[in-house]
Amino acid sequence: MNLNTPAFSSFTHDGLKLAFFDEGDPAGVPVLLIHGFASTANVNWVHPGWLKTLGDAGYRVIAIDNRGHGASDKPHDAEAYRPWVMAGDAIALLDHLGIPEANVMGYSMGARISVFAALANPHRVRSLVLGGLGIGMTDGVGDWDPIANALLAPSLEDVTHDRGRMFRAFAEQTKSDRVALALCIRGSRDLVARTDMGRLNMPTLIGVGTKDDIAGSPQALAALMPDAEALDIPGRDHMLAVGDKVFKQAVLAFYAKVASG
């Protein structure tokens, strides 16, 4: 499997330089990928094999490094990370590339950003794939303040919160801007109203690992939407579900159905 880092480009939006890649078949149906918190386009979409999977299937594969992450600019302002603000970055990337409509796929925080993008610009979103976030989209996913605190602690040894230690270690491993990530986690947690989920009538697939203790039920979220289906990703937790072959096969089948639909 070719998991080599693709060539990244950048564009400017909202005063920030934002990095992205644009791979696969230039004439293929575009798929815009939006990664999760503390991840990057590479970590979320290249290393788990999504670029190869979608590229081999003939799609044009586009992925953004969200602000605060990867090679994109990293503002130190929590308000800069509201989900509708980051959704604006994603739509601005479609504008930059001259793409009127795309299939949009997000994982975890990226799923939340994808929903805000679809609510503000329904005519730009052909379909939604929401990974790693179920009814937590509307009901919340627990207390993430300890993770922000862990990111800002003097050292990893000072962190006792289990999930906080996991994210702090990951941020150090990826050499991330820990201040930007802490501000992101404080600014990006806005919930989506259940009535707003019901306004999204584009075809939607919601995939969550059966061992995911963060996302909440995909079935409960799908039930709020007029044209959504839920997928249980067997035996996978929040971190491991993203690259699962069951998830990939389901997405390819879903996109084939969207194309014929």
ZADO-1210 file (C-alpha; in nm, 4 decimals, padded with zeros to 6 digits):
<atoms>
<atom x="00.0000" y="00.0000" z="00.0000" code="MET" pos="1"/>
<atom x="00.1405" y="00.3396" z="-00.1015" code="ASN" pos="2"/>
<atom x="00.1195" y="00.5563" z="00.2080" code="LEU" pos="3"/>
<atom x="00.3745" y="00.8143" z="00.0999" code="ASN" pos="4"/>
<atom x="00.3012" y="01.1757" z="00.1859" code="THR" pos="5"/>
<atom x="00.1480" y="01.3510" z="-00.1155" code="PRO" pos="6"/>
<atom x="00.2487" y="01.6976" z="-00.2301" code="ALA" pos="7"/>
<atom x="00.0769" y="01.9706" z="-00.0283" code="PHE" pos="8"/>
<atom x="-00.0272" y="02.3133" z="-00.1547" code="SER" pos="9"/>
<atom x="-00.1694" y="02.6075" z="00.0360" code="SER" pos="10"/>
<atom x="-00.4256" y="02.8827" z="-00.0001" code="PHE" pos="11"/>
<atom x="-00.5219" y="03.1810" z="00.2134" code="THR" pos="12"/>
<atom x="-00.8556" y="03.2226" z="00.3869" code="HIS" pos="13"/>
<atom x="-00.9603" y="03.4398" z="00.6804" code="ASP" pos="14"/>
<atom x="-00.6051" y="03.5726" z="00.6974" code="GLY" pos="15"/>
<atom x="-00.4567" y="03.2252" z="00.7477" code="LEU" pos="16"/>
<atom x="-00.2422" y="03.0080" z="00.5227" code="LYS" pos="17"/>
<atom x="-00.4077" y="02.6664" z="00.5058" code="LEU" pos="18"/>
<atom x="-00.2449" y="02.3511" z="00.3694" code="ALA" pos="19"/>
<atom x="-00.4155" y="02.0827" z="00.1600" code="PHE" pos="20"/>
<atom x="-00.3533" y="01.8068" z="-00.0904" code="PHE" pos="21"/>
<atom x="-00.5426" y="01.7404" z="-00.4132" code="ASP" pos="22"/>
<atom x="-00.4781" y="01.3888" z="-00.5420" code="GLU" pos="23"/>
<atom x="-00.6414" y="01.1057" z="-00.7360" code="GLY" pos="24"/>
<atom x="-00.8146" y="01.1504" z="-01.0711" code="ASP" pos="25"/>
<atom x="-00.8535" y="01.5232" z="-01.1497" code="PRO" pos="26"/>
<atom x="-01.1639" y="01.4347" z="-01.3522" code="ALA" pos="27"/>
<atom x="-01.3073" y="01.2099" z="-01.0810" code="GLY" pos="28"/>
<atom x="-01.5935" y="01.2889" z="-00.8446" code="VAL" pos="29"/>
<atom x="-01.4423" y="01.5055" z="-00.5687" code="PRO" pos="30"/>
<atom x="-01.4287" y="01.3855" z="-00.2087" code="VAL" pos="31"/>
<atom x="-01.3298" y="01.6443" z="00.0532" code="LEU" pos="32"/>
<atom x="-01.1770" y="01.4921" z="00.3677" code="LEU" pos="33"/>
<atom x="-01.1764" y="01.6771" z="00.7029" code="ILE" pos="34"/>
<atom x="-00.9619" y="01.5279" z="00.9801" code="HIS" pos="35"/>
<atom x="-01.0165" y="01.5075" z="01.3541" code="GLY" pos="36"/>
<atom x="-00.8770" y="01.6910" z="01.6548" code="PHE" pos="37"/>
<atom x="-00.4986" y="01.6759" z="01.7016" code="ALA" pos="38"/>
<atom x="-00.4636" y="01.4879" z="01.3725" code="SER" pos="39"/>
<atom x="-00.3592" y="01.5999" z="01.0218" code="THR" pos="40"/>
<atom x="-00.4557" y="01.5196" z="00.6644" code="ALA" pos="41"/>
<atom x="-00.1649" y="01.2746" z="00.6539" code="ASN" pos="42"/>
<atom x="-00.2333" y="01.1034" z="00.9863" code="VAL" pos="43"/>
<atom x="-00.6102" y="01.0760" z="00.9317" code="ASN" pos="44"/>
<atom x="-00.6314" y="01.0029" z="00.5590" code="TRP" pos="45"/>
<atom x="-00.2968" y="00.8986" z="00.4089" code="VAL" pos="46"/>
<atom x="-00.1459" y="00.6682" z="00.6705" code="HIS" pos="47"/>
<atom x="-00.4704" y="00.4682" z="00.7264" code="PRO" pos="48"/>
<atom x="-00.5000" y="00.4167" z="00.3495" code="GLY" pos="49"/>
<atom x="-00.7963" y="00.6374" z="00.2613" code="TRP" pos="50"/>
<atom x="-00.6121" y="00.8319" z="-00.0097" code="LEU" pos="51"/>
<atom x="-00.5168" y="00.5064" z="-00.1793" code="LYS" pos="52"/>
<atom x="-00.8617" y="00.3489" z="-00.1329" code="THR" pos="53"/>
<atom x="-01.0495" y="00.6461" z="-00.2777" code="LEU" pos="54"/>
<atom x="-00.7853" y="00.7240" z="-00.5408" code="GLY" pos="55"/>
<atom x="-00.7838" y="00.3645" z="-00.6683" code="ASP" pos="56"/>
<atom x="-01.1631" y="00.3847" z="-00.6949" code="ALA" pos="57"/>
<atom x="-01.1327" y="00.6813" z="-00.9327" code="GLY" pos="58"/>
<atom x="-01.2175" y="00.9704" z="-00.7017" code="TYR" pos="59"/>
<atom x="-01.0516" y="01.3095" z="-00.6805" code="ARG" pos="60"/>
<atom x="-00.9269" y="01.3127" z="-00.3206" code="VAL" pos="61"/>
<atom x="-00.8859" y="01.6459" z="-00.1426" code="ILE" pos="62"/>
<atom x="-00.7886" y="01.6886" z="00.2228" code="ALA" pos="63"/>
<atom x="-00.7287" y="01.9985" z="00.4323" code="ILE" pos="64"/>
<atom x="-00.5029" y="02.0467" z="00.7328" code="ASP" pos="65"/>
<atom x="-00.7496" y="02.2221" z="00.9640" code="ASN" pos="66"/>
<atom x="-00.6334" y="02.5507" z="01.1151" code="ARG" pos="67"/>
<atom x="-00.4241" y="02.4769" z="01.4249" code="GLY" pos="68"/>
<atom x="-00.3053" y="02.1482" z="01.2773" code="HIS" pos="69"/>
<atom x="-00.0416" y="02.0092" z="01.0440" code="GLY" pos="70"/>
<atom x="00.1147" y="02.2604" z="00.8049" code="ALA" pos="71"/>
<atom x="-00.1655" y="02.5171" z="00.8386" code="SER" pos="72"/>
<atom x="-00.1433" y="02.8367" z="01.0433" code="ASP" pos="73"/>
<atom x="-00.2189" y="02.8029" z="01.4143" code="LYS" pos="74"/>
<atom x="-00.3977" y="03.1014" z="01.5682" code="PRO" pos="75"/>
<atom x="-00.3863" y="03.1334" z="01.9477" code="HIS" pos="76"/>
<atom x="-00.7513" y="03.2354" z="01.9871" code="ASP" pos="77"/>
<atom x="-01.0267" y="02.9938" z="02.0909" code="ALA" pos="78"/>
<atom x="-01.2861" y="03.1841" z="01.8857" code="GLU" pos="79"/>
<atom x="-01.0872" y="03.1047" z="01.5701" code="ALA" pos="80"/>
<atom x="-01.1741" y="02.7359" z="01.6189" code="TYR" pos="81"/>
<atom x="-01.5519" y="02.7502" z="01.6313" code="ARG" pos="82"/>
<atom x="-01.6795" y="02.4683" z="01.4071" code="PRO" pos="83"/>
<atom x="-01.8620" y="02.6992" z="01.1681" code="TRP" pos="84"/>
<atom x="-01.5405" y="02.9008" z="01.1256" code="VAL" pos="85"/>
<atom x="-01.3437" y="02.5859" z="01.0353" code="MET" pos="86"/>
<atom x="-01.6324" y="02.4802" z="00.8102" code="ALA" pos="87"/>
<atom x="-01.5784" y="02.8085" z="00.6271" code="GLY" pos="88"/>
<atom x="-01.2187" y="02.7050" z="00.5619" code="ASP" pos="89"/>
<atom x="-01.3370" y="02.3793" z="00.4023" code="ALA" pos="90"/>
<atom x="-01.5861" y="02.5538" z="00.1741" code="ILE" pos="91"/>
<atom x="-01.3211" y="02.8146" z="00.0872" code="ALA" pos="92"/>
<atom x="-01.0963" y="02.5292" z="-00.0264" code="LEU" pos="93"/>
<atom x="-01.3688" y="02.4105" z="-00.2650" code="LEU" pos="94"/>
<atom x="-01.3945" y="02.7702" z="-00.3915" code="ASP" pos="95"/>
<atom x="-01.0154" y="02.7863" z="-00.4350" code="HIS" pos="96"/>
<atom x="-01.0220" y="02.4681" z="-00.6433" code="LEU" pos="97"/>
<atom x="-01.3305" y="02.5722" z="-00.8427" code="GLY" pos="98"/>
<atom x="-01.5372" y="02.2769" z="-00.7184" code="ILE" pos="99"/>
<atom x="-01.9113" y="02.3521" z="-00.6988" code="PRO" pos="100"/>
<atom x="-02.0131" y="02.0338" z="-00.5128" code="GLU" pos="101"/>
<atom x="-01.8302" y="01.7496" z="-00.3341" code="ALA" pos="102"/>
<atom x="-01.8860" y="01.4439" z="-00.1228" code="ASN" pos="103"/>
<atom x="-01.7694" y="01.5523" z="00.2244" code="VAL" pos="104"/>
<atom x="-01.6250" y="01.3093" z="00.4767" code="MET" pos="105"/>
<atom x="-01.5121" y="01.3997" z="00.8267" code="GLY" pos="106"/>
<atom x="-01.3843" y="01.2073" z="01.1256" code="TYR" pos="107"/>
<atom x="-01.4629" y="01.3053" z="01.4875" code="SER" pos="108"/>
<atom x="-01.4131" y="01.6845" z="01.5070" code="MET" pos="109"/>
<atom x="-01.4007" y="01.6702" z="01.1270" code="GLY" pos="110"/>
<atom x="-01.7490" y="01.5167" z="01.1252" code="ALA" pos="111"/>
<atom x="-01.8750" y="01.8105" z="01.3323" code="ARG" pos="112"/>
<atom x="-01.7071" y="02.0561" z="01.0917" code="ILE" pos="113"/>
<atom x="-01.8637" y="01.8685" z="00.7976" code="SER" pos="114"/>
<atom x="-02.2129" y="01.9078" z="00.9441" code="VAL" pos="115"/>
<atom x="-02.1651" y="02.2809" z="01.0000" code="PHE" pos="116"/>
<atom x="-02.0397" y="02.3094" z="00.6399" code="ALA" pos="117"/>
<atom x="-02.3474" y="02.1240" z="00.5126" code="ALA" pos="118"/>
<atom x="-02.5868" y="02.3354" z="00.7203" code="LEU" pos="119"/>
<atom x="-02.4388" y="02.6609" z="00.5875" code="ALA" pos="120"/>
<atom x="-02.3859" y="02.5387" z="00.2286" code="ASN" pos="121"/>
<atom x="-02.6208" y="02.2456" z="00.1556" code="PRO" pos="122"/>
<atom x="-02.5884" y="02.3005" z="-00.2200" code="HIS" pos="123"/>
<atom x="-02.2109" y="02.2375" z="-00.1977" code="ARG" pos="124"/>
<atom x="-02.2359" y="01.9001" z="-00.0188" code="VAL" pos="125"/>
<atom x="-02.3437" y="01.6068" z="-00.2363" code="ARG" pos="126"/>
<atom x="-02.3270" y="01.3581" z="00.0505" code="SER" pos="127"/>
<atom x="-02.1906" y="01.3268" z="00.4037" code="LEU" pos="128"/>
<atom x="-01.9817" y="01.0552" z="00.5655" code="VAL" pos="129"/>
<atom x="-01.9572" y="01.1144" z="00.9396" code="LEU" pos="130"/>
<atom x="-01.6998" y="00.8945" z="01.1128" code="GLY" pos="131"/>
<atom x="-01.6270" y="00.8692" z="01.4830" code="GLY" pos="132"/>
<atom x="-01.9213" y="01.0849" z="01.5944" code="LEU" pos="133"/>
<atom x="-02.2779" y="00.9674" z="01.6542" code="GLY" pos="134"/>
<atom x="-02.5403" y="01.1254" z="01.8783" code="ILE" pos="135"/>
<atom x="-02.2534" y="01.3057" z="02.0534" code="GLY" pos="136"/>
<atom x="-02.2965" y="01.5504" z="01.7630" code="MET" pos="137"/>
<atom x="-02.6112" y="01.6829" z="01.9334" code="THR" pos="138"/>
<atom x="-02.5740" y="01.5636" z="02.2929" code="ASP" pos="139"/>
<atom x="-02.2030" y="01.6227" z="02.3607" code="GLY" pos="140"/>
<atom x="-01.9105" y="01.3872" z="02.4146" code="VAL" pos="141"/>
<atom x="-01.8228" y="01.4446" z="02.7782" code="GLY" pos="142"/>
<atom x="-01.5794" y="01.6722" z="02.9559" code="ASP" pos="143"/>
<atom x="-01.2791" y="01.7597" z="02.7408" code="TRP" pos="144"/>
<atom x="-01.1417" y="02.0318" z="02.9677" code="ASP" pos="145"/>
<atom x="-00.8931" y="01.7830" z="03.1232" code="PRO" pos="146"/>
<atom x="-00.7486" y="01.7306" z="02.7735" code="ILE" pos="147"/>
<atom x="-00.6986" y="02.1034" z="02.7244" code="ALA" pos="148"/>
<atom x="-00.5362" y="02.1165" z="03.0688" code="ASN" pos="149"/>
<atom x="-00.3133" y="01.8196" z="02.9799" code="ALA" pos="150"/>
<atom x="-00.1966" y="01.9923" z="02.6628" code="LEU" pos="151"/>
<atom x="-00.0975" y="02.2997" z="02.8628" code="LEU" pos="152"/>
<atom x="00.0665" y="02.1152" z="03.1553" code="ALA" pos="153"/>
<atom x="00.4413" y="02.1743" z="03.2106" code="PRO" pos="154"/>
<atom x="00.5198" y="01.8142" z="03.1116" code="SER" pos="155"/>
<atom x="00.3599" y="01.4773" z="03.0430" code="LEU" pos="156"/>
<atom x="00.4650" y="01.3641" z="03.3921" code="GLU" pos="157"/>
<atom x="00.2337" y="01.6286" z="03.5393" code="ASP" pos="158"/>
<atom x="-00.0737" y="01.4786" z="03.3684" code="VAL" pos="159"/>
<atom x="-00.2742" y="01.2173" z="03.5616" code="THR" pos="160"/>
<atom x="-00.5942" y="01.2136" z="03.3507" code="HIS" pos="161"/>
<atom x="-00.5830" y="00.9036" z="03.1270" code="ASP" pos="162"/>
<atom x="-00.7351" y="01.0518" z="02.8134" code="ARG" pos="163"/>
<atom x="-00.5413" y="01.3717" z="02.8734" code="GLY" pos="164"/>
<atom x="-00.2153" y="01.1756" z="02.8870" code="ARG" pos="165"/>
<atom x="-00.3047" y="01.0036" z="02.5596" code="MET" pos="166"/>
<atom x="-00.3642" y="01.3302" z="02.3760" code="PHE" pos="167"/>
<atom x="-00.0619" y="01.5029" z="02.5347" code="ARG" pos="168"/>
<atom x="00.1649" y="01.2158" z="02.4290" code="ALA" pos="169"/>
<atom x="00.0151" y="01.2195" z="02.0781" code="PHE" pos="170"/>
<atom x="00.0659" y="01.5963" z="02.0500" code="ALA" pos="171"/>
<atom x="00.4298" y="01.5608" z="02.1539" code="GLU" pos="172"/>
<atom x="00.4811" y="01.2733" z="01.9113" code="GLN" pos="173"/>
<atom x="00.3444" y="01.4815" z="01.6219" code="THR" pos="174"/>
<atom x="00.5314" y="01.7945" z="01.7416" code="LYS" pos="175"/>
<atom x="00.2033" y="01.9866" z="01.7446" code="SER" pos="176"/>
<atom x="00.1442" y="02.3375" z="01.8747" code="ASP" pos="177"/>
<atom x="-00.0037" y="02.2385" z="02.2100" code="ARG" pos="178"/>
<atom x="-00.1367" y="02.5875" z="02.2881" code="VAL" pos="179"/>
<atom x="-00.3258" y="02.5980" z="01.9568" code="ALA" pos="180"/>
<atom x="-00.4700" y="02.2514" z="02.0223" code="LEU" pos="181"/>
<atom x="-00.5824" y="02.3463" z="02.3742" code="ALA" pos="182"/>
<atom x="-00.7575" y="02.6536" z="02.2356" code="LEU" pos="183"/>
<atom x="-00.9068" y="02.4446" z="01.9550" code="CYS" pos="184"/>
<atom x="-01.0578" y="02.1962" z="02.1977" code="ILE" pos="185"/>
<atom x="-01.2109" y="02.4804" z="02.3970" code="ARG" pos="186"/>
<atom x="-01.3498" y="02.6557" z="02.0895" code="GLY" pos="187"/>
<atom x="-01.4703" y="02.3721" z="01.8688" code="SER" pos="188"/>
<atom x="-01.7243" y="02.1893" z="02.0856" code="ARG" pos="189"/>
<atom x="-02.0449" y="02.3622" z="01.9785" code="ASP" pos="190"/>
<atom x="-02.3307" y="02.1148" z="01.9497" code="LEU" pos="191"/>
<atom x="-02.5708" y="02.0801" z="01.6585" code="VAL" pos="192"/>
<atom x="-02.9410" y="02.1124" z="01.7369" code="ALA" pos="193"/>
<atom x="-03.1438" y="01.7982" z="01.6672" code="ARG" pos="194"/>
<atom x="-03.3787" y="02.0020" z="01.4492" code="THR" pos="195"/>
<atom x="-03.0788" y="02.1201" z="01.2443" code="ASP" pos="196"/>
<atom x="-02.9673" y="01.7605" z="01.1860" code="MET" pos="197"/>
<atom x="-03.3157" y="01.6996" z="01.0482" code="GLY" pos="198"/>
<atom x="-03.2647" y="01.9717" z="00.7862" code="ARG" pos="199"/>
<atom x="-02.9741" y="01.7835" z="00.6266" code="LEU" pos="200"/>
<atom x="-03.1419" y="01.5856" z="00.3505" code="ASN" pos="201"/>
<atom x="-02.8337" y="01.4777" z="00.1556" code="MET" pos="202"/>
<atom x="-02.7443" y="01.1040" z="00.1677" code="PRO" pos="203"/>
<atom x="-02.5438" y="01.0396" z="00.4856" code="THR" pos="204"/>
<atom x="-02.3436" y="00.7474" z="00.6246" code="LEU" pos="205"/>
<atom x="-02.2528" y="00.7521" z="00.9958" code="ILE" pos="206"/>
<atom x="-01.9785" y="00.5078" z="01.1000" code="GLY" pos="207"/>
<atom x="-01.8744" y="00.4491" z="01.4621" code="VAL" pos="208"/>
<atom x="-01.6596" y="00.1769" z="01.6183" code="GLY" pos="209"/>
<atom x="-01.8433" y="-00.0629" z="01.8493" code="THR" pos="210"/>
<atom x="-01.5783" y="00.0019" z="02.1177" code="LYS" pos="211"/>
<atom x="-01.5837" y="00.3808" z="02.0736" code="ASP" pos="212"/>
<atom x="-01.6567" y="00.5365" z="02.4162" code="ASP" pos="213"/>
<atom x="-01.6575" y="00.8939" z="02.2822" code="ILE" pos="214"/>
<atom x="-01.8856" y="00.9154" z="01.9781" code="ALA" pos="215"/>
<atom x="-02.2279" y="00.8065" z="02.0976" code="GLY" pos="216"/>
<atom x="-02.4779" y="00.6009" z="01.8974" code="SER" pos="217"/>
<atom x="-02.4652" y="00.6308" z="01.5164" code="PRO" pos="218"/>
<atom x="-02.8181" y="00.4867" z="01.4956" code="GLN" pos="219"/>
<atom x="-02.9560" y="00.7615" z="01.7202" code="ALA" pos="220"/>
<atom x="-02.7989" y="01.0316" z="01.5031" code="LEU" pos="221"/>
<atom x="-02.9129" y="00.8667" z="01.1789" code="ALA" pos="222"/>
<atom x="-03.2696" y="00.8555" z="01.3115" code="ALA" pos="223"/>
<atom x="-03.2761" y="01.2369" z="01.3221" code="LEU" pos="224"/>
<atom x="-03.1990" y="01.2675" z="00.9503" code="MET" pos="225"/>
<atom x="-03.4226" y="01.2038" z="00.6481" code="PRO" pos="226"/>
<atom x="-03.1677" y="01.0058" z="00.4419" code="ASP" pos="227"/>
<atom x="-02.9038" y="00.8622" z="00.6772" code="ALA" pos="228"/>
<atom x="-02.7785" y="00.5131" z="00.7560" code="GLU" pos="229"/>
<atom x="-02.5679" y="00.3937" z="01.0484" code="ALA" pos="230"/>
<atom x="-02.2669" y="00.1632" z="01.0357" code="LEU" pos="231"/>
<atom x="-02.1237" y="-00.0272" z="01.3314" code="ASP" pos="232"/>
<atom x="-01.7475" y="-00.0738" z="01.2788" code="ILE" pos="233"/>
<atom x="-01.6850" y="-00.4034" z="01.4610" code="PRO" pos="234"/>
<atom x="-01.4369" y="-00.4199" z="01.7480" code="GLY" pos="235"/>
<atom x="-01.2856" y="-00.0758" z="01.6880" code="ARG" pos="236"/>
<atom x="-01.2400" y="00.2124" z="01.9316" code="ASP" pos="237"/>
<atom x="-01.2283" y="00.5842" z="01.8500" code="HIS" pos="238"/>
<atom x="-00.8651" y="00.5782" z="01.7410" code="MET" pos="239"/>
<atom x="-00.8701" y="00.2584" z="01.5342" code="LEU" pos="240"/>
<atom x="-01.2044" y="00.2795" z="01.3531" code="ALA" pos="241"/>
<atom x="-01.0857" y="00.5377" z="01.1011" code="VAL" pos="242"/>
<atom x="-00.8712" y="00.2976" z="00.8944" code="GLY" pos="243"/>
<atom x="-01.0899" y="-00.0110" z="00.9286" code="ASP" pos="244"/>
<atom x="-01.1569" y="-00.2113" z="00.6105" code="LYS" pos="245"/>
<atom x="-01.5266" y="-00.2519" z="00.6975" code="VAL" pos="246"/>
<atom x="-01.5555" y="00.1271" z="00.7099" code="PHE" pos="247"/>
<atom x="-01.3729" y="00.1674" z="00.3791" code="LYS" pos="248"/>
<atom x="-01.5857" y="-00.0939" z="00.2019" code="GLN" pos="249"/>
<atom x="-01.9038" y="00.0653" z="00.3358" code="ALA" pos="250"/>
<atom x="-01.7970" y="00.4112" z="00.2155" code="VAL" pos="251"/>
<atom x="-01.7176" y="00.2846" z="-00.1353" code="LEU" pos="252"/>
<atom x="-02.0567" y="00.1102" z="-00.1513" code="ALA" pos="253"/>
<atom x="-02.2272" y="00.4248" z="-00.0199" code="PHE" pos="254"/>
<atom x="-02.0593" y="00.6448" z="-00.2822" code="TYR" pos="255"/>
<atom x="-02.1586" y="00.4025" z="-00.5566" code="ALA" pos="256"/>
<atom x="-02.5185" y="00.4290" z="-00.4363" code="LYS" pos="257"/>
<atom x="-02.4995" y="00.8087" z="-00.4211" code="VAL" pos="258"/>
<atom x="-02.3698" y="00.8174" z="-00.7793" code="ALA" pos="259"/>
<atom x="-02.6550" y="00.5998" z="-00.9031" code="SER" pos="260"/>
<atom x="-02.9133" y="00.7755" z="-00.6982" code="GLY" pos="261"/>
</atoms>
